[in-house]
Amino acid sequence: MKTFRNILIIIPLLLGLSFQAAASNYHDDVEIEVISDRRGELHQYPARSSHKKQRAYIAVREGERYSIRVRNRTGERIGVVIAVDGRNIINGAKSWLKRKEAKYVLGPWETAEYEGWRTSRNRVNRFYFTDVDDSYADDWGDHSAMGVIAVAVYREKHRKHHDYSTQRKREGYSSSSEAMRDSVGTGFGESEWSPSHKVRFKARKKPMFKKFIKYEWRRTLCRKGIIPSCRKYDDDHDNRFWPHDDWDDDFAPFPWRLRKHH
């Protein structure tokens, strides 16, 4: 789907810029979906959740291009910090879903789709599901939140003066190859046109809620018992965005292996 192209984007430092029977893909005010280019909206399987922290699983296919759709069902602007495999999708930095991170802004009742890692004001490189060693996060040596799409939604705080600060970090954690063998990540795909512009937005101190979507190969979800009728098998590894007790104009830099071409 190639709609919702005129994206509002805000980058810090630059002013202007309950467990349920079926998994829910939306908060009362904001809906978050993962959209496959081929299969449309991907079904979300339930995981332990709360009102302020929602969790779900999705089953994915290797090489599948996808986008993250956010629907703002409120009459006010919201800011969304989005991280894939623990990396902010705007500037590629390690994300903790904090309010001062680079974020996208949606207007009242607006819907937008985010299709890739932002590499400039007008271009993104597509998201696609792949093996860990082909993922964007692996290029930075960061396996700390692999296989998780994380979104923090912030309401706007209205003030006369805006004071933004941020610190770009390129740090990561290592995981054993044995633990990561059957894991999945998001790759840095082909470049596409995706215009954006800077807007003023001051986020409130705490997010409305956070959404975590753990994506896995279907065979893995079957082993874990997430998909009904499959045998449960627990092989989770440490992941800061998916713990064991749960069933300036900075854009994303190109991976090292691709930089010689740019």
C-alpha positions in Angstrom: 0.0 0.0 0.0 1.5 3.3 -1.1 -0.7 5.8 0.8 -0.2 8.3 3.6 3.0 9.7 2.1 3.2 13.2 3.5 4.8 12.4 6.9 5.2 14.8 9.8 8.6 14.3 11.5 10.2 15.8 14.5 13.9 15.5 15.4 15.2 16.7 18.8 17.7 19.7 18.7 15.8 21.2 15.7 12.9 23.4 16.6 10.1 22.8 14.1 11.0 19.6 13.7 -5.0 -7.3 30.7 -4.4 -10.2 28.9 -7.3 -10.9 26.5 -8.8 -13.8 24.7 -7.7 -12.2 21.4 -4.8 -9.8 21.0 -5.9 -6.2 20.5 -4.0 -4.0 18.0 -5.2 -0.7 19.5 -5.3 1.4 22.6 -8.5 3.4 23.2 -6.9 6.3 21.4 -4.3 4.9 19.1 -4.2 1.9 16.8 -0.9 0.2 15.8 -0.7 -2.4 13.0 2.0 -4.2 11.1 1.1 -4.3 7.4 2.7 -6.8 5.0 3.0 -5.6 1.4 1.6 -9.0 0.2 -0.7 -10.1 3.0 -2.1 -6.9 4.5 -2.5 -6.5 8.2 -0.7 -9.2 10.2 -2.8 -11.0 12.9 -1.6 -10.2 16.4 -1.5 -13.1 18.9 -2.0 -12.3 22.6 0.7 -11.8 25.2 0.6 -10.6 28.7 -0.4 -6.9 28.6 -1.7 -4.0 30.7 -3.5 -0.8 29.8 -0.2 1.2 29.6 2.0 -1.6 28.1 0.6 -3.8 25.4 2.2 -6.9 23.9 1.5 -9.2 21.0 3.1 -11.6 18.6 2.9 -11.8 14.8 4.1 -14.5 12.5 6.2 -13.3 9.6 7.8 -14.6 6.4 11.4 -14.3 5.3 12.0 -11.4 2.8 8.5 -9.9 3.4 8.4 -6.1 3.1 6.3 -4.4 5.7 5.2 -1.1 7.2 4.0 0.1 10.6 0.6 1.8 10.5 -0.4 4.2 13.3 -4.0 5.6 13.5 -4.5 8.6 15.8 -8.1 8.4 17.0 -7.9 11.5 19.1 -8.7 15.1 18.4 -5.1 16.3 19.2 -1.7 15.8 17.8 0.4 12.9 19.1 4.1 12.0 18.9 5.2 8.5 18.3 8.7 7.1 19.0 9.2 3.9 16.9 12.0 1.4 17.3 12.6 -1.7 15.3 15.0 -4.2 16.8 15.8 -1.5 19.4 16.9 1.1 16.9 15.0 4.4 16.3 13.6 4.3 12.7 14.3 7.9 12.1 18.0 8.3 13.1 19.1 4.7 13.6 20.2 5.4 17.2 19.7 2.9 20.0 16.2 3.6 21.4 14.8 3.6 24.9 11.4 5.1 23.7 12.1 8.3 25.6 10.2 11.5 24.9 13.2 13.5 23.7 14.1 10.9 21.0 13.4 11.6 17.3 9.7 11.0 16.7 7.0 11.2 14.1 4.0 13.5 14.7 0.4 12.7 13.6 -2.3 15.3 13.5 -5.8 14.8 14.9 -7.6 11.7 13.4 -4.6 11.2 11.1 -3.3 7.8 9.9 0.3 7.3 8.6 2.4 4.3 7.5 6.1 4.1 8.2 7.8 1.9 5.6 11.5 2.0 6.4 14.6 3.4 8.0 14.7 7.2 7.3 17.9 8.1 5.5 17.0 11.7 4.5 14.2 14.2 4.6 12.7 12.6 1.5 13.7 8.9 1.4 13.5 5.7 3.5 15.0 2.3 3.0 12.4 -0.4 3.3 11.7 -2.7 6.2 11.8 -6.4 5.5 12.0 -9.5 7.7 15.2 -11.4 7.5 17.8 -13.4 9.5 19.5 -11.7 12.3 22.9 -11.5 10.6 21.3 -9.6 7.7 19.5 -7.1 10.0 20.1 -3.4 10.4 20.6 -3.8 14.2 23.2 -6.5 13.7 25.2 -4.0 11.6 25.6 -2.0 14.9 26.3 -5.1 17.0 23.1 -4.6 18.8 21.0 -7.7 19.6 19.4 -6.3 22.8 15.9 -5.9 21.4 16.0 -8.1 18.3 12.7 -9.0 16.7 10.6 -6.4 18.5 8.6 -3.5 17.0 8.2 -1.0 19.8 6.1 2.2 19.8 5.7 4.8 22.5 2.9 7.3 22.1 3.1 10.8 23.6 0.5 13.5 24.0 1.6 17.0 23.3 2.5 19.5 26.0 1.7 23.0 25.1 4.3 25.6 26.1 5.5 29.0 24.8 9.2 28.0 24.8 10.6 24.7 23.6 13.8 23.2 25.0 15.0 20.1 23.2 18.1 18.1 24.0 19.4 14.7 22.8 22.5 12.6 22.7 23.2 10.3 19.7 24.5 7.0 20.9 25.9 4.0 18.9 26.2 1.3 21.5 24.9 -2.3 21.7 24.9 -5.6 23.5 26.1 -8.9 22.3 24.2 -12.2 22.4 25.5 -15.7 21.7 25.1 -17.1 18.2 23.3 -20.1 19.7 20.6 -18.0 21.2 20.1 -16.0 18.0 20.2 -18.9 15.6 16.5 -19.1 14.9 15.7 -15.4 15.5 14.4 -12.8 13.0 15.3 -9.2 12.4 14.6 -6.3 10.1 16.8 -5.6 7.1 17.8 -2.3 5.4 16.0 -2.6 2.0 15.6 -0.7 -1.1 15.3 3.1 -1.1 11.9 4.7 -1.7 10.6 8.3 -1.9 9.0 9.4 1.4 8.8 13.1 1.9 8.7 14.6 5.4 8.9 18.0 7.1 9.8 19.3 10.5 7.2 20.5 13.0 7.2 21.9 16.5 6.1 19.3 19.2 6.8 19.2 22.9 6.0 15.8 24.3 4.6 15.3 27.8 6.8 13.7 30.4 5.3 10.2 30.2 3.8 8.3 27.3 0.1 7.5 26.9 1.1 3.9 26.4 3.7 1.6 24.8 3.1 -1.1 22.3 5.5 -4.0 21.8 5.0 -6.4 18.9 7.3 -9.5 18.9 7.7 -10.9 15.4 8.9 -14.4 14.8 9.0 -17.0 12.0 5.7 -19.1 12.2 7.7 -22.2 13.1 9.1 -20.5 16.1 5.6 -19.3 17.3 4.4 -22.9 16.9 7.3 -24.3 19.1 6.5 -21.7 21.7 2.8 -22.5 21.7 1.7 -19.0 20.7 -0.2 -20.2 17.7 -3.0 -22.5 18.8 -2.6 -26.3 18.5 1.2 -26.0 18.3 3.5 -27.5 20.9 5.0 -25.0 23.4 8.7 -24.7 23.5 10.4 -21.8 25.3 13.7 -20.7 23.8 13.6 -17.0 24.5 16.9 -15.1 25.0 17.5 -11.9 26.9 15.7 -9.0 25.1 15.3 -5.6 26.8 12.1 -4.9 24.9 10.6 -8.4 25.4 11.4 -9.8 28.9 11.1 -13.4 29.9 8.1 -12.9 32.1 6.0 -11.9 29.1 4.4 -14.8 26.8 19.9 18.2 14.4 18.9 16.3 11.2 20.0 12.9 12.3 18.6 10.1 10.1 19.4 6.4 10.0 22.9 5.9 8.6 23.5 3.3 6.0 24.9 -0.1 7.2 28.7 -0.3 7.0 28.5 -2.9 4.2 26.5 -0.5 2.0 28.2 2.8 2.7 30.8 2.4 0.0 28.1 2.8 -2.5 26.8 6.1 -1.0 
